Amino acid sequence: MIVSISGAGGFIGGALARAFQAKGWTVKPIMRESLKLPDHEFAKANIEGSDVVINLAGAGISERWTEARKKEILDSRIQSTRKIVASIPACSQRPMLLISASGIDIYDNKNTHDESSTSYASGFLGTVCREWENEAMKADGVTRIVIPRMGMVLGDDGGALSKMYVPFSLGLGAKIGDGRQWISFIHIKDLVNAFLFIIENEPLQGPVNLVSPFPVSNKDFSHTLGKALKQPVFLTLPGSILKLIYGEGSVLLLEGHKVLPGKLTAMGFHFTYPTINSALLNLFGKGLLPK
């Protein structure tokens, strides 16, 4: 198997690349600078000969959203996806599958969602996800398309936990606001296995929620993380402070999403770490700490 990956150097892309290489597959990183190439040259350099294309590229969202940053967040996702989609027909042998990332931020924060839900968020990230997905779906009829809507990915070498580890390990962990907002998470190993499951199961198409079957409240998440690190969690981080620091971007922490992996569950996918307790004990109980 040959897999082309945009964003191969990131937290998720790196984990996928290592897993694929361990299976003896060839990984072809899609370089950001090659996006400037004409479609046929881009296809020849990055996609030609690949069985699967995975599109993960996009500017980070965990910072204050200025208007310039919001434009970069949207444009980075749209431009990379548009280039990949336009280049697939230019291949003499087209890839059998395009996996183009999205997020559970597409859903509103009021309902419980599986992939059949159309209760979408109206804010900035909801708009970004819808436009991102619409761009990917332009390859419909050209190749099989899967849109993994990813929740919070928990791993020992990056992602959200790398930012939480220091304060929580020092006993300075805190629930955020009232702590009732939902966190739909997935262990990095389950995420990697879900990508393999998607590749190997052709009936899976369209949106697929990549989250654990057991979402938790921010309060429960915080207290479980504290227990995993053998530290108490007594503090509360007021939403007003987060709004002051992050502005509009504070919604990432103050608004949650309750999302379920409907398609994966129906197809019989097995989660190794389905609960927040099992996920965090695996990551921290064996001395695995974010770098």
VEXDREN-2710 file (C-alpha; in Angstrom, 1 decimal):
% VEXDREN-2710
k/r/px/py/pz
1/MET/0.0/0.0/0.0
2/ILE/1.2/3.5/-0.8
3/VAL/-0.3/6.4/1.2
4/SER/0.1/10.1/0.5
5/ILE/-0.4/12.3/3.6
6/SER/-0.6/16.1/3.8
7/GLY/0.3/17.1/7.4
8/ALA/2.4/14.0/7.8
9/GLY/4.8/15.9/10.2
10/GLY/2.0/16.7/12.7
11/PHE/0.8/14.9/15.8
12/ILE/-1.8/12.9/14.0
13/GLY/0.0/12.6/10.7
14/GLY/3.1/11.4/12.4
15/ALA/1.3/8.7/14.3
16/LEU/-0.4/7.5/11.1
17/ALA/2.9/7.5/9.2
18/ARG/4.6/5.4/11.8
19/ALA/1.7/2.9/11.9
20/PHE/1.6/2.6/8.1
21/GLN/5.4/2.1/7.9
22/ALA/5.2/-0.6/10.6
23/LYS/2.9/-2.5/8.2
24/GLY/5.4/-2.2/5.4
25/TRP/3.4/0.5/3.6
26/THR/5.1/3.4/1.8
27/VAL/4.3/6.9/3.1
28/LYS/4.6/9.9/0.7
29/PRO/4.5/13.2/2.6
30/ILE/2.7/16.0/0.6
31/MET/4.9/19.0/0.9
32/ARG/3.2/22.4/1.6
33/GLU/5.3/24.2/-1.0
34/SER/4.1/21.8/-3.7
35/LEU/0.6/23.3/-3.5
36/LYS/1.8/26.0/-5.8
37/LEU/2.4/23.6/-8.6
38/PRO/-0.1/23.1/-11.5
39/ASP/-2.5/20.3/-10.9
40/HIS/-0.8/17.8/-13.1
41/GLU/2.6/18.5/-11.6
42/PHE/1.2/18.3/-8.1
43/ALA/-0.4/15.0/-8.9
44/LYS/2.8/13.5/-10.4
45/ALA/4.8/14.6/-7.4
46/ASN/2.4/13.7/-4.6
47/ILE/-0.5/11.4/-5.6
48/GLU/0.4/9.4/-8.7
49/GLY/0.7/5.8/-7.8
50/SER/-0.8/6.1/-4.3
51/ASP/-3.6/3.9/-3.2
52/VAL/-4.8/6.3/-0.5
53/VAL/-4.6/10.0/0.0
54/ILE/-5.0/11.4/3.5
55/ASN/-5.5/15.2/3.9
56/LEU/-4.8/16.6/7.4
57/ALA/-3.3/19.9/6.5
58/GLY/-4.5/23.1/8.2
59/ALA/-3.3/25.9/10.4
60/GLY/-3.6/25.4/14.2
61/ILE/-6.7/26.7/16.0
62/SER/-5.5/26.8/19.6
63/GLU/-4.7/30.5/19.9
64/ARG/-6.4/33.9/19.8
65/TRP/-8.4/34.3/16.6
66/THR/-7.6/37.6/15.0
67/GLU/-9.3/38.2/11.6
68/ALA/-6.0/37.4/9.9
69/ARG/-5.7/34.2/11.9
70/LYS/-9.2/33.2/11.0
71/LYS/-8.5/33.7/7.4
72/GLU/-5.4/31.5/7.6
73/ILE/-7.3/28.8/9.4
74/LEU/-9.9/28.6/6.7
75/ASP/-7.7/29.2/3.7
76/SER/-5.1/26.6/4.7
77/ARG/-7.8/23.9/4.8
78/ILE/-9.6/25.0/1.7
79/GLN/-6.5/25.5/-0.5
80/SER/-4.9/22.2/0.3
81/THR/-8.2/20.2/-0.1
82/ARG/-9.0/22.0/-3.4
83/LYS/-5.6/21.2/-4.8
84/ILE/-5.7/17.5/-3.8
85/VAL/-9.3/17.1/-5.2
86/ALA/-8.4/18.8/-8.5
87/SER/-5.3/16.7/-8.9
88/ILE/-6.9/13.3/-8.5
89/PRO/-8.4/13.2/-12.0
90/ALA/-4.9/14.1/-13.4
91/CYS/-3.5/10.8/-12.2
92/SER/-3.2/8.0/-14.7
93/GLN/-4.1/5.6/-11.9
94/ARG/-6.4/7.3/-9.4
95/PRO/-6.2/6.5/-5.6
96/MET/-9.0/4.3/-4.4
97/LEU/-9.7/6.5/-1.4
98/LEU/-9.5/10.1/-0.2
99/ILE/-9.7/10.6/3.6
100/SER/-10.1/14.3/4.2
101/ALA/-10.1/15.5/7.8
102/SER/-12.8/17.5/9.5
103/GLY/-13.8/18.1/13.1
104/ILE/-16.7/17.5/15.5
105/ASP/-16.9/21.3/15.7
106/ILE/-19.3/21.0/12.8
107/TYR/-22.0/20.0/15.2
108/ASP/-23.8/22.3/17.6
109/ASN/-23.3/22.2/21.4
110/LYS/-26.9/21.5/22.3
111/ASN/-27.6/18.0/20.9
112/THR/-26.1/14.5/20.9
113/HIS/-24.8/13.7/17.4
114/ASP/-24.0/10.7/15.3
115/GLU/-23.3/11.0/11.6
116/SER/-27.0/11.4/10.7
117/SER/-27.2/14.6/12.6
118/THR/-27.7/17.9/10.7
119/SER/-27.8/20.1/13.7
120/TYR/-24.7/22.1/12.7
121/ALA/-22.9/24.9/14.6
122/SER/-23.4/28.4/13.2
123/GLY/-20.1/29.8/14.5
124/PHE/-16.7/30.2/12.9
125/LEU/-15.5/26.6/13.3
126/GLY/-18.8/25.2/12.2
127/THR/-18.5/27.2/9.0
128/VAL/-14.9/26.1/8.5
129/CYS/-15.8/22.5/8.8
130/ARG/-18.7/22.7/6.4
131/GLU/-16.7/24.5/3.8
132/TRP/-13.7/22.1/4.3
133/GLU/-16.0/19.1/3.9
134/ASN/-17.8/20.6/0.9
135/GLU/-14.5/21.0/-0.9
136/ALA/-13.5/17.4/-0.3
137/MET/-16.9/16.1/-1.5
138/LYS/-16.2/17.6/-4.9
139/ALA/-14.2/14.4/-5.5
140/ASP/-17.5/12.4/-5.2
141/GLY/-17.8/10.1/-8.2
142/VAL/-14.0/10.2/-8.8
143/THR/-12.9/8.1/-5.8
144/ARG/-14.3/6.9/-2.5
145/ILE/-14.4/9.7/0.1
146/VAL/-14.4/9.5/3.9
147/ILE/-14.6/12.6/6.1
148/PRO/-13.3/11.7/9.6
149/ARG/-14.8/14.2/12.0
150/MET/-12.3/14.0/14.8
151/GLY/-12.8/14.8/18.5
152/MET/-10.1/15.6/21.0
153/VAL/-7.2/13.3/20.3
154/LEU/-5.3/12.1/23.4
155/GLY/-1.7/11.0/23.0
156/ASP/1.6/11.0/24.8
157/ASP/3.6/13.1/22.4
158/GLY/1.4/16.0/21.4
159/GLY/-2.1/17.2/21.0
160/ALA/-4.3/18.6/23.8
161/LEU/-2.6/16.7/26.6
162/SER/0.8/18.3/25.9
163/LYS/-0.7/21.6/26.9
164/MET/-2.5/20.3/30.0
165/TYR/0.2/18.1/31.4
166/VAL/2.3/20.8/33.2
167/PRO/-0.4/22.5/35.2
168/PHE/-2.2/19.3/36.1
169/SER/1.1/17.5/37.1
170/LEU/1.8/20.5/39.4
171/GLY/-1.6/20.3/41.1
172/LEU/-2.8/23.4/39.2
173/GLY/-5.3/21.6/37.0
174/ALA/-8.8/23.1/36.8
175/LYS/-12.2/22.5/35.4
176/ILE/-13.2/25.1/32.9
177/GLY/-16.2/27.3/33.6
178/ASP/-19.1/25.3/35.1
179/GLY/-17.4/22.1/33.8
180/ARG/-20.6/20.8/32.2
181/GLN/-19.4/21.1/28.6
182/TRP/-19.0/17.8/26.8
183/ILE/-15.6/16.5/25.7
184/SER/-15.7/13.9/22.9
185/PHE/-12.3/12.3/22.8
186/ILE/-10.4/9.5/21.2
187/HIS/-7.1/7.8/22.2
188/ILE/-4.4/8.2/19.5
189/LYS/-4.1/4.4/19.1
190/ASP/-7.8/4.1/18.6
191/LEU/-7.6/6.9/16.0
192/VAL/-4.9/5.2/14.1
193/ASN/-6.8/1.9/14.2
194/ALA/-9.9/3.7/13.0
195/PHE/-8.0/5.1/10.0
196/LEU/-6.8/1.5/9.2
197/PHE/-10.4/0.3/9.6
198/ILE/-11.7/2.9/7.2
199/ILE/-9.0/2.0/4.6
200/GLU/-9.9/-1.7/4.9
201/ASN/-13.7/-1.4/4.9
202/GLU/-15.0/-0.1/1.6
203/PRO/-18.6/0.4/2.7
204/LEU/-17.5/3.2/4.9
205/GLN/-18.1/6.5/3.1
206/GLY/-18.9/10.1/3.9
207/PRO/-18.7/11.5/7.4
208/VAL/-17.3/9.2/10.1
209/ASN/-17.2/10.4/13.7
210/LEU/-13.8/9.5/15.2
211/VAL/-14.6/9.7/18.9
212/SER/-14.9/7.3/21.8
213/PRO/-18.4/5.9/22.5
214/PHE/-18.3/7.5/26.0
215/PRO/-17.9/11.3/26.0
216/VAL/-17.4/13.0/29.3
217/SER/-18.0/16.3/30.9
218/ASN/-15.1/18.7/31.3
219/LYS/-15.4/18.3/35.1
220/ASP/-15.1/14.5/34.9
221/PHE/-12.3/14.8/32.4
222/SER/-10.3/17.2/34.6
223/HIS/-10.7/15.1/37.8
224/THR/-9.8/11.9/35.9
225/LEU/-6.7/13.5/34.5
226/GLY/-5.8/14.7/38.0
227/LYS/-6.2/11.2/39.4
228/ALA/-4.0/9.8/36.6
229/LEU/-1.3/12.2/37.5
230/LYS/-1.9/11.7/41.3
231/GLN/-2.8/15.3/41.8
232/PRO/-6.0/16.9/43.2
233/VAL/-8.1/19.2/41.1
234/PHE/-9.7/21.9/43.2
235/LEU/-9.5/24.9/40.9
236/THR/-11.9/26.5/38.5
237/LEU/-10.8/28.5/35.5
238/PRO/-13.5/31.2/34.9
239/GLY/-14.8/31.6/31.4
240/SER/-14.4/35.3/31.6
241/ILE/-10.6/34.9/31.9
242/LEU/-10.5/32.6/28.9
243/LYS/-12.6/35.1/26.8
244/LEU/-10.1/37.8/27.8
245/ILE/-7.1/35.8/26.7
246/TYR/-8.5/34.0/23.6
247/GLY/-11.4/36.1/22.6
248/GLU/-13.6/34.3/20.1
249/GLY/-11.3/31.3/20.3
250/SER/-12.3/30.6/23.9
251/VAL/-15.3/28.6/22.5
252/LEU/-12.8/25.7/22.0
253/LEU/-12.7/25.4/25.8
254/LEU/-16.1/26.8/26.9
255/GLU/-18.3/25.0/24.4
256/GLY/-18.3/21.2/24.1
257/HIS/-19.8/18.6/21.7
258/LYS/-21.5/15.4/22.6
259/VAL/-20.7/13.1/19.7
260/LEU/-21.0/9.3/19.2
261/PRO/-19.2/7.0/16.7
262/GLY/-22.3/5.7/15.0
263/LYS/-20.8/4.3/11.9
264/LEU/-17.8/2.7/13.5
265/THR/-20.0/1.1/16.2
266/ALA/-22.4/-0.2/13.6
267/MET/-19.5/-1.7/11.6
268/GLY/-18.1/-3.5/14.6
269/PHE/-15.0/-1.4/15.3
270/HIS/-13.3/-2.2/18.6
271/PHE/-12.1/0.6/20.8
272/THR/-9.1/-0.4/22.9
273/TYR/-9.5/2.7/25.2
274/PRO/-13.2/3.6/25.1
275/THR/-13.4/5.4/28.5
276/ILE/-11.6/8.4/29.7
277/ASN/-10.2/6.3/32.6
278/SER/-8.8/3.6/30.3
279/ALA/-7.3/6.2/27.9
280/LEU/-5.6/8.3/30.6
281/LEU/-4.4/5.3/32.6
282/ASN/-2.7/4.0/29.5
283/LEU/-1.0/7.2/28.7
284/PHE/0.1/8.1/32.2
285/GLY/0.0/4.9/34.2
286/LYS/3.0/3.5/32.3
287/GLY/5.1/6.7/32.6
288/LEU/4.2/8.0/29.1
289/LEU/4.4/11.8/29.4
290/PRO/3.8/14.4/26.7
291/LYS/7.1/15.7/25.3
END
